[in-house]
Structure formats: C-alpha cells, structure tokens
Amino acid sequence: MNILVTGANGQLGNCIRYAAEGSKDNYIFTDVAELDITDAAAVAAMVKDSDVNVIVNCAAYTNVDKAETDADFAEKLNSTAVANLANAIKANNGVLIHVSTDYVFGGSQGNTPRTETEPVYPTGVYGLTKLHGEQAVADSGCRALIFRTAWLYSEFGKNFVKTMLNLTTAKPELKVVFDQVGTPTYAQDLADAIVNIIIGRKFEGNEGIYHYSNEGVCSWFDFTKAIAEIAGNRDCNIQPCHSAEFPSPVVRPSYSVLDKTKFKSTFGLPVPYWTDSLRKCINNLKSHEA
C-alpha cells in the first residue's frame, strides 16, 4: 500500500518515520515544502498520481494562544486542509487517519474520563477549528479513523517536556498549574499504534472516532515533577499554582482525561503508562546529548 503522511516534520510525523522503518508499505512523507495541503488541486493530484491508499494527517495548527488572533489560518489548516485530504482520499477509495485533540471538549465538564460519544463544546479557536476538521471528515463521506489525543510530547520540536527539562535545570524555582488535569501522550506511542493498525489493516471496518493518550492521570504540576525527577533536576523548587496566575486568552480544559476503552477493545493494542513512556523519552533525549 501507499501511505501518504502529512506534517512529516512535526512531532508525530517524525515519530511515524521511526515507527514505519522496515514496513513493507510505501510511506510518502511530506510537509509544506513537498505538499501544500491547503491547495485542494495539489492534494488531489498527489493522491491520484501516487495512488495513495491511506493518508495519515499529522499536520495541524497547534499554537493554542496564537490561534485566537490567527483564526483564519488556523481554520485553513485545521479544517479546510482536512476537507481537501478527505475529499481526495475518498475519490481514490482510500482511508484517512486524522489526528484531533482533547480541546474539542473545552471547559469544565466534571471529572469523568471523556468518551467519544460525549457532547463537544470547544472554548477557543484552536479547539473549534479542530472540531471543524472532524466535521469536515464526516461531511466528506470518506472512510476515516479520527484519533483524539492530548498533551503530546516527543524528542522532536518544541513541547512541554523539553521546555520543562530546560526550565528545571536553569531556574531555582518554578510555578506550574495544578488545576488542569489530563494525561500526557508520548508521540512515539501514538505513532506506533497508527502504524500497527496500518500493518494489520485494522482500519478496515473500524471507521470512527477514537481516544488515545497514555494511561494514567496527572496535572501539569505532577507532570513537571515527574520530568524533573526522571531527569535528575532536583535543585529546582517546583510549586503548584492556579491557572489564574498565568492569564491566557483561552479557557483550557480543566479535566481532559480521555477514555481509551473503545481504542483498546477495537484494536487490541497495549497503551503504556504515562511515566514509563516519559522515562523512555527523557532517556532518549539524554542519550542524544551524550
């Protein structure tokens, strides 16, 4: 099969590269330099000319705060471009694997893990445009699997783990919010899951929305404490604080733990515990520094 991966230079895209090493399928890795997914004609031509069977869309506008003042471009990348991919793969009778976000759930909704069937009501531009992307997939009528994920990090690019590794090394004291709770997701775990689903052709007959993060629950404060502990950065005094101490133009989800029951029962793949995956990522980062 021919697999088109968009956003291949981002966190998840780079992890897909590693996960797909040795695969018998033909992976075509693209980023904006190779394919502008906001150009419907270019997307249609690429899918047709390369006879693409599966698209894995890792491209997205992910700057949550900046999206509030850059709404048009966020909508273009998170919704219009997704529609282009969905329409193109439908025309080629293929399957779209699209990555969405916990931000579709928006503000406070209690403290029960979110299922795929719960009502969505995003509170910011980022979440709204990602929801529009999900709706664009549905409207296209293409065969698709949508994976909502949360708190994504990896060895690549800018992310919370790499930022906190630097801050807990450089600063004697750090305040981190404790009133936003969710689950970190190691991008390599999600990438491995996606590639395994492709290898096993488990996308056939399993179209729909799925939730995927690592197992477990923590706040951003707990996450930071674990990062510092695993990295050996014990000189930084990390203190919990309220979200109100860090004003933001966006109301972030206060509880966005994702229920992964549907994913596990459908695909039968293991979901690693968040601290185990965090340790793996930090060890990889440290080995690259050596």
MARPALUM-309423 format. One record per residue (C-alpha): x, y, z. Coordinates in steps of 0.1 Angstrom, whole numbers, padded with zeros to 4 digits, always signed. Each point is the difference from the previous one (the first is absolute). Example, Ala and Ser with C-alpha at 12.3 -4.5 7.8 and 13.67 -1.06 7.14 Angstrom:
BEGIN
+0123-0045+0078
+0014+0034-0007
This chain:
BEGIN
+0000+0000+0000
+0010+0036-0005
-0003+0021+0032
+0001+0038-0002
+0012+0017+0032
-0006+0037+0003
+0017+0023+0026
+0029-0024-0001
+0025+0024+0016
-0021+0005+0031
+0000-0020+0032
-0024-0028-0011
+0012+0000-0036
+0036-0006+0011
-0011-0028+0023
-0020-0016-0029
+0033-0001-0019
+0016-0021+0028
-0031-0022+0004
-0001-0007-0037
+0036-0010-0004
+0002-0035-0015
-0037+0001-0010
-0009-0017-0033
-0024+0028-0008
+0012+0030-0020
+0000+0031+0022
+0000+0034-0017
+0011+0027+0026
-0010+0035-0008
+0000+0034+0016
-0009+0034-0013
+0030+0001-0023
-0011-0032-0018
-0038+0005+0002
-0021+0029+0010
-0031-0017+0014
-0020+0032-0001
+0002-0003-0038
-0028-0023-0009
+0012-0006-0036
+0035-0008+0012
-0013-0025+0025
-0023-0017-0025
+0029-0003-0025
+0024-0014+0026
-0025-0026+0012
-0010-0010-0036
+0035+0000-0015
+0015-0020+0029
-0030-0023+0003
-0002+0007+0037
-0020-0026+0020
+0003+0016+0035
+0006+0036+0011
+0014+0006+0035
-0006+0036+0007
+0025+0013+0026
-0002+0036-0011
-0018+0026+0022
+0001+0035+0013
+0007-0007+0037
+0009+0034+0015
-0030+0003+0024
+0005+0036+0011
+0011+0014-0034
-0030-0016-0017
-0022+0026+0017
+0015+0027-0022
+0008-0022-0030
-0034-0017-0003
-0001+0001-0038
+0032-0019-0005
-0008-0024+0029
-0033-0008-0018
+0017-0004-0033
+0025-0026+0013
-0022-0017+0026
-0032-0002-0020
+0002+0010-0037
+0032-0021-0006
-0016-0029+0018
-0029+0002-0024
+0024+0000-0029
+0017-0032+0013
-0034-0017+0007
-0014+0008-0035
+0032-0011-0017
+0002-0033+0018
-0037-0007-0006
+0005+0005-0037
+0028-0026+0001
-0021-0024+0022
+0025+0002+0028
+0000+0006+0037
+0008+0032+0020
+0016-0003+0034
-0003+0034+0016
+0013+0013+0034
-0022+0023+0021
+0001+0013+0035
-0015+0000+0035
-0006+0037-0005
-0032-0008-0017
-0014-0005+0035
+0009+0036+0011
-0007+0011+0036
-0011-0018+0032
-0022-0031-0004
+0006-0019+0033
+0027-0025+0007
-0011-0031-0020
+0023-0011-0029
-0013+0012-0033
-0016-0025-0023
-0004+0003-0038
-0037+0005+0002
+0000+0029+0025
-0012+0034-0012
+0027+0023-0012
+0002+0038+0006
+0034+0015-0005
+0007+0033+0017
+0028+0014-0023
+0009+0004-0036
+0024-0029+0000
-0026-0025+0013
-0027+0014-0022
+0021-0003-0032
+0010-0036+0010
-0036-0008+0005
-0008+0015-0034
+0027-0024-0014
-0018-0030+0015
-0033+0013-0015
+0017+0004-0034
+0010-0036+0001
-0035-0011+0008
-0015+0023-0027
+0023-0014-0027
-0013-0035+0005
+0034-0015-0003
+0011-0031+0020
+0019+0014+0030
+0014-0006+0034
+0004+0030+0023
+0023-0002+0030
-0005+0027+0026
+0031+0003+0022
+0013+0023+0027
+0032+0016+0015
+0022-0013-0028
+0038+0000+0004
+0030-0017-0015
+0037+0004-0007
-0009+0023-0029
-0008+0037-0003
-0014+0022+0028
-0021-0017+0027
-0007+0001+0037
+0025-0026+0010
+0029+0016-0018
-0010+0034+0014
-0002-0013+0036
+0033-0018-0003
+0016+0033-0008
-0018+0020+0026
+0005-0024+0029
+0037+0000-0009
+0003+0038-0002
-0024+0013+0026
+0002-0003+0038
-0038+0002+0003
-0029-0007-0023
-0038+0003+0003
-0021-0024-0020
-0038-0002-0001
-0017-0029+0019
-0036+0007-0009
+0002-0013-0036
-0001-0038-0001
+0006-0024-0029
+0024-0026-0013
+0033+0005-0018
+0004-0018-0033
+0034-0011-0013
-0003+0006-0038
+0020-0032-0007
-0026-0021+0017
-0028+0015-0021
+0022-0003-0032
+0007-0037+0008
-0038-0006+0005
-0008+0017-0033
+0026-0020-0019
-0011-0033+0016
-0036+0007-0010
+0012+0006-0036
+0022-0031+0000
-0029-0022+0013
-0024+0018-0024
-0021+0005+0032
-0014+0032-0015
-0023-0021-0022
-0035+0000+0015
+0011+0020+0031
-0008+0035-0012
-0009+0025+0027
+0014+0022+0028
+0024-0014+0026
+0018+0014+0030
+0037-0006+0005
+0023+0012+0027
+0023-0018+0024
-0015-0016+0030
-0004+0018+0033
-0009+0034+0013
+0020+0031+0011
+0000+0038+0002
+0026+0021-0018
+0016+0004+0034
+0003-0038+0005
+0013-0003-0036
+0027+0026+0007
+0010-0017+0033
+0004-0033-0018
+0020+0016-0028
+0024+0015+0025
+0003-0032+0021
+0007-0022-0030
+0025+0025-0014
+0017+0004+0034
-0007+0037+0002
-0006+0001+0037
+0013+0035+0008
-0031+0017-0014
-0028+0008+0025
-0031-0009-0020
-0032+0014+0016
-0037-0004-0010
-0020+0030-0010
-0035+0009-0014
-0005+0006-0037
-0011+0036+0008
+0036+0008+0008
+0008-0005-0037
-0026+0020-0019
-0008-0014-0034
-0024+0011-0028
-0013-0036-0001
-0019-0020+0027
+0018-0033+0000
-0017-0033+0009
+0002-0004+0038
-0005-0038-0003
+0007-0016-0034
+0009-0036+0009
-0009-0022-0030
-0018-0033+0004
+0019-0025-0022
-0024-0030+0004
-0012+0002-0036
+0035+0001-0014
+0012-0029+0021
-0030-0022-0007
+0001+0007-0037
+0036-0003-0008
+0014-0022+0029
+0031+0021+0003
+0017+0008+0033
+0000+0036+0013
+0031+0008+0021
-0002+0017+0034
+0010+0037-0003
+0030-0001+0024
+0015-0030-0018
-0002+0018-0034
+0013+0033+0015
+0030-0019+0014
+0007-0015-0034
-0002+0034-0018
+0023+0018+0026
+0025-0028-0002
+0000+0003-0038
+0006+0038+0003
+0028-0005+0024
+0017-0027-0021
-0001+0024-0030
+0018+0027+0022
+0027-0024+0009
